[in-house]
Amino acid sequence: MKILIAEDDATSRLLFAATLRKLGHTVTAVENGRKAWEAWQKDEHFLLISDWMMPDVDGLQLCKMIRGEPNLRYTYIILLTALDSKGSFLEGMDAGADDFITKPFDEEQLATRLRVAERILGLHQKLHIQATHDHLTGVWNRAAIMGHLQKELERAAREGTCTSVIVADLDHFKRVNDTYGHPVGDEVLQEAARRMGLALRGYDRIGRYGGEEFLITASGCGWNEAMALAERICSSLSRQPVNSGAGQIPMTVSLGVAVGCGQGKDTGVLIAAADEALYRAKKSGRNRIELSNQTT
């Protein structure tokens, strides 16, 4: 498990980090709440162990900052404290802490608390998948991919980089359902999602936008990179038929590509531009890629 430690006392910080690594965890240790906040924003840490009393940003403030972020991935927070009054523990819980460890800590007690954390985080992970993924294809659902795109556009606006969007629509999918039935259509959707996922880079994302339509986001992608990605997707679907319960079914896809390069944060504008390009791709014969006429 990836654990972030915020502890201003160097000896305690080193001891905690060494103990956690001995227990098999990956550890990032920082000396104050401000650096912990920065580390948490940059990388996924499923568990935070924070000292209560720290200069600048203390443990309570850090809890409130993390809980204030709109993030579906839950961070389990353990506060380190020498305080023993019930009022103090209640204050920590109200700030967003999940558990407490008193200093000096006992290694067996720490291991026990981590077992509880892992159990709860496992449950949160299951709920997270159910909340963010399409049950049929396993890719992100519409709400999740739209939320991810919004964050990527905001980041691109801050950093002056590009984010590309590809809208992919399976060609003649209604014909598959009408000819072979919806169970076979489901097989085609699942295989299409699998192949498109394999064509993506590690930091691209794909979501089911609706019916047989998929939305792909590609961070840091300009026109050339987005076009190359769309070509890989197009080729991955058309190169061989889908082996279904009704036999082999040919499959192709039409794609519309749009690129946002830091000028705006409106997901609707970017998707509308990709949709317009998709419409031209389908009107021009399908199984092809069209680029948007505008950069948002």
PLY file of the C-alpha trace (Angstrom):
ply
format ascii 1.0
element vertex 296
property float x
property float y
property float z
element edge 295
property int vertex1
property int vertex2
end_header
0.00 0.00 0.00
1.23 3.53 -0.80
1.45 5.51 2.43
2.20 9.19 2.93
3.71 10.31 6.25
3.64 13.90 7.53
5.75 14.26 10.67
7.88 17.25 11.66
10.02 15.31 14.13
12.85 13.76 12.12
13.41 10.80 14.45
9.72 9.84 14.52
9.46 10.29 10.77
12.40 7.98 10.08
11.15 5.39 12.57
7.65 5.37 11.10
8.97 5.09 7.55
11.34 2.25 8.43
8.61 0.32 10.28
6.11 0.72 7.46
8.63 -0.39 4.84
9.44 -3.43 6.98
5.72 -4.24 6.94
5.85 -4.21 3.13
4.45 -0.79 2.29
5.65 1.93 -0.10
6.34 5.10 1.86
6.71 8.80 1.11
7.77 10.78 4.19
7.68 14.59 4.43
8.34 17.00 7.26
5.21 19.18 7.31
1.58 19.45 6.30
2.22 21.76 3.36
4.58 19.30 1.70
2.16 16.46 2.48
-0.61 18.36 0.70
1.62 18.87 -2.34
2.65 15.20 -2.39
-0.97 14.07 -2.04
-2.02 16.22 -5.00
0.76 14.89 -7.23
0.33 11.17 -6.59
-2.20 8.66 -5.30
-1.62 7.79 -1.66
-4.37 5.61 -0.25
-3.32 6.18 3.35
-2.03 9.26 5.14
-0.41 9.15 8.58
-0.10 12.70 9.84
1.14 14.26 13.04
-1.55 16.36 14.70
0.73 19.21 15.79
2.83 20.65 12.95
3.85 24.18 11.98
2.08 26.00 9.13
-0.46 23.30 8.13
-1.27 20.99 11.06
-2.92 17.58 10.94
-6.45 18.94 11.36
-6.03 21.44 8.54
-4.54 18.76 6.32
-7.55 16.51 6.98
-9.96 19.30 6.06
-8.05 20.15 2.87
-8.09 16.54 1.67
-11.75 16.00 2.56
-12.61 19.23 0.77
-11.29 17.94 -2.54
-13.89 16.40 -4.92
-12.14 13.05 -5.31
-13.82 9.66 -5.62
-10.68 7.86 -4.51
-10.80 7.71 -0.73
-7.77 8.52 1.40
-7.74 6.85 4.80
-6.28 9.25 7.39
-4.62 8.33 10.68
-3.64 11.14 13.02
-0.65 10.83 15.32
-1.26 12.42 18.67
-0.10 12.55 22.24
-3.48 13.99 23.21
-5.80 11.74 25.19
-8.98 13.76 25.78
-12.22 12.63 24.13
-12.82 16.16 22.92
-9.58 16.11 20.96
-10.43 12.80 19.29
-13.89 14.10 18.36
-12.29 17.22 16.91
-10.06 15.04 14.77
-12.99 12.92 13.57
-14.95 16.05 12.69
-11.99 17.25 10.61
-12.03 14.01 8.61
-9.66 11.62 10.41
-10.50 7.91 10.33
-8.31 6.69 13.18
-5.67 7.74 15.70
-2.33 6.41 16.92
-0.77 7.73 20.09
2.95 8.41 20.30
5.22 6.64 20.98
3.60 4.00 18.79
3.63 0.24 19.22
4.53 -1.74 16.10
1.83 -4.38 16.63
-0.77 -1.67 17.21
0.34 0.06 14.00
0.08 -3.20 12.01
-3.41 -3.77 13.43
-4.58 -0.29 12.46
-3.21 -0.80 8.96
-5.18 -4.04 8.60
-8.35 -2.10 9.38
-7.36 0.61 6.89
-6.75 -1.95 4.14
-10.12 -3.57 4.76
-11.97 -0.25 4.55
-9.98 0.92 1.53
-10.81 -2.36 -0.23
-14.50 -1.66 0.28
-14.08 1.90 -0.97
-12.28 0.57 -4.05
-15.21 -1.71 -4.89
-17.66 1.16 -4.45
-15.39 3.40 -6.53
-15.39 0.93 -9.43
-19.16 0.55 -9.26
-19.61 4.32 -9.23
-17.20 5.16 -12.06
-17.23 2.23 -14.50
-19.68 0.96 -17.09
-20.99 -2.41 -15.95
-21.01 -3.94 -19.45
-17.70 -2.89 -20.98
-15.63 -2.18 -17.87
-14.47 1.23 -19.16
-15.28 4.46 -17.34
-18.91 5.54 -17.36
-20.14 8.83 -18.83
-20.03 10.83 -15.58
-16.53 9.64 -14.71
-14.96 10.28 -18.13
-16.58 13.72 -18.28
-15.24 14.55 -14.83
-11.77 13.38 -15.84
-11.89 15.48 -19.01
-12.87 18.56 -17.02
-9.86 18.10 -14.71
-7.52 17.56 -17.65
-8.74 20.71 -19.39
-8.25 22.73 -16.21
-4.74 21.35 -15.86
-3.98 22.07 -19.52
-5.18 25.66 -19.05
-2.85 26.10 -16.06
0.16 24.54 -17.76
-0.43 25.77 -21.31
-0.57 22.25 -22.75
-3.02 20.42 -25.03
-5.70 17.84 -24.31
-7.27 15.88 -27.15
-10.69 14.27 -27.30
-11.75 11.47 -29.61
-15.38 10.48 -30.02
-15.63 6.96 -31.46
-18.87 5.46 -32.80
-19.17 1.82 -33.88
-20.40 1.64 -37.47
-23.79 0.04 -38.19
-24.11 -1.24 -34.64
-27.92 -1.18 -34.77
-27.69 -3.67 -37.62
-25.73 -6.05 -35.34
-28.42 -5.87 -32.66
-31.24 -6.28 -35.17
-29.57 -9.20 -36.95
-28.02 -11.16 -34.09
-29.77 -9.88 -30.96
-28.65 -7.77 -28.04
-26.52 -10.45 -26.29
-24.30 -10.63 -29.37
-24.34 -6.85 -29.58
-23.05 -6.80 -26.01
-20.19 -9.09 -27.03
-19.26 -6.68 -29.83
-19.34 -3.71 -27.44
-17.14 -5.51 -24.94
-14.60 -6.51 -27.56
-14.58 -3.02 -29.05
-13.88 -1.50 -25.64
-11.11 -4.05 -25.01
-9.38 -3.35 -28.33
-9.63 0.41 -27.96
-8.20 0.19 -24.46
-5.20 -1.74 -25.75
-4.53 0.99 -28.33
-4.27 3.74 -25.69
-1.21 5.06 -23.92
-0.94 4.43 -20.20
-2.27 7.87 -19.25
-5.12 8.05 -21.79
-8.67 7.33 -20.63
-11.71 5.79 -22.33
-15.33 5.95 -21.26
-18.64 4.78 -22.64
-20.33 7.99 -23.74
-23.66 6.39 -24.66
-24.88 3.31 -26.52
-22.18 2.37 -29.03
-20.30 5.66 -28.60
-17.05 6.03 -26.67
-15.12 9.07 -25.48
-11.31 8.99 -25.32
-9.23 11.66 -23.58
-5.54 12.08 -24.39
-3.54 14.43 -22.16
-0.58 16.31 -23.64
-1.68 15.42 -27.16
-1.55 17.86 -30.07
-2.98 17.22 -33.52
-0.29 14.81 -34.73
-0.35 12.65 -31.59
-4.16 12.63 -31.47
-4.36 11.58 -35.11
-1.86 8.78 -34.54
-3.90 7.57 -31.55
-7.13 7.66 -33.57
-5.47 5.67 -36.37
-4.38 2.98 -33.88
-7.93 2.76 -32.55
-9.45 2.57 -36.02
-7.01 -0.15 -37.07
-7.46 -2.15 -33.86
-11.19 -2.52 -34.53
-11.15 -3.19 -38.27
-8.19 -5.53 -38.63
-10.17 -8.68 -37.77
-13.80 -9.65 -37.07
-15.21 -10.20 -33.60
-15.55 -13.85 -32.60
-19.04 -13.95 -31.11
-21.59 -16.59 -30.20
-23.16 -15.99 -33.62
-19.87 -16.37 -35.49
-17.45 -13.78 -36.84
-18.81 -10.26 -37.12
-16.87 -7.51 -38.96
-16.46 -4.31 -36.95
-15.36 -0.81 -37.91
-15.47 2.55 -36.18
-15.78 6.20 -37.15
-13.87 8.79 -35.13
-13.97 12.54 -34.61
-10.93 14.29 -33.13
-10.73 17.69 -31.43
-7.86 19.35 -29.56
-7.99 21.89 -26.74
-4.74 23.77 -26.16
-5.11 25.66 -22.91
-7.46 28.38 -24.10
-10.60 27.14 -22.40
-12.04 24.81 -19.79
-15.40 23.95 -21.38
-15.80 20.22 -21.95
-19.00 20.81 -23.91
-17.26 22.94 -26.54
-14.48 20.41 -27.07
-16.83 17.43 -27.29
-19.13 19.33 -29.65
-16.15 19.94 -31.94
-15.26 16.22 -31.88
-18.92 15.32 -32.49
-19.02 17.57 -35.54
-15.92 15.83 -36.91
-17.49 12.44 -36.16
-20.59 13.43 -38.12
-18.41 14.22 -41.14
-16.61 10.88 -40.78
-19.90 8.98 -40.85
-21.28 11.07 -43.70
-18.11 10.46 -45.72
-18.47 6.69 -45.66
-17.61 5.56 -42.08
-14.55 3.56 -40.96
-12.51 6.75 -41.06
-11.17 9.65 -38.99
-12.03 13.32 -39.31
-10.37 16.22 -37.50
-12.28 19.15 -36.06
-12.04 22.38 -38.00
-11.32 24.33 -34.84
-8.91 24.33 -31.90
-10.70 25.21 -28.66
0 1
1 2
2 3
3 4
4 5
5 6
6 7
7 8
8 9
9 10
10 11
11 12
12 13
13 14
14 15
15 16
16 17
17 18
18 19
19 20
20 21
21 22
22 23
23 24
24 25
25 26
26 27
27 28
28 29
29 30
30 31
31 32
32 33
33 34
34 35
35 36
36 37
37 38
38 39
39 40
40 41
41 42
42 43
43 44
44 45
45 46
46 47
47 48
48 49
49 50
50 51
51 52
52 53
53 54
54 55
55 56
56 57
57 58
58 59
59 60
60 61
61 62
62 63
63 64
64 65
65 66
66 67
67 68
68 69
69 70
70 71
71 72
72 73
73 74
74 75
75 76
76 77
77 78
78 79
79 80
80 81
81 82
82 83
83 84
84 85
85 86
86 87
87 88
88 89
89 90
90 91
91 92
92 93
93 94
94 95
95 96
96 97
97 98
98 99
99 100
100 101
101 102
102 103
103 104
104 105
105 106
106 107
107 108
108 109
109 110
110 111
111 112
112 113
113 114
114 115
115 116
116 117
117 118
118 119
119 120
120 121
121 122
122 123
123 124
124 125
125 126
126 127
127 128
128 129
129 130
130 131
131 132
132 133
133 134
134 135
135 136
136 137
137 138
138 139
139 140
140 141
141 142
142 143
143 144
144 145
145 146
146 147
147 148
148 149
149 150
150 151
151 152
152 153
153 154
154 155
155 156
156 157
157 158
158 159
159 160
160 161
161 162
162 163
163 164
164 165
165 166
166 167
167 168
168 169
169 170
170 171
171 172
172 173
173 174
174 175
175 176
176 177
177 178
178 179
179 180
180 181
181 182
182 183
183 184
184 185
185 186
186 187
187 188
188 189
189 190
190 191
191 192
192 193
193 194
194 195
195 196
196 197
197 198
198 199
199 200
200 201
201 202
202 203
203 204
204 205
205 206
206 207
207 208
208 209
209 210
210 211
211 212
212 213
213 214
214 215
215 216
216 217
217 218
218 219
219 220
220 221
221 222
222 223
223 224
224 225
225 226
226 227
227 228
228 229
229 230
230 231
231 232
232 233
233 234
234 235
235 236
236 237
237 238
238 239
239 240
240 241
241 242
242 243
243 244
244 245
245 246
246 247
247 248
248 249
249 250
250 251
251 252
252 253
253 254
254 255
255 256
256 257
257 258
258 259
259 260
260 261
261 262
262 263
263 264
264 265
265 266
266 267
267 268
268 269
269 270
270 271
271 272
272 273
273 274
274 275
275 276
276 277
277 278
278 279
279 280
280 281
281 282
282 283
283 284
284 285
285 286
286 287
287 288
288 289
289 290
290 291
291 292
292 293
293 294
294 295
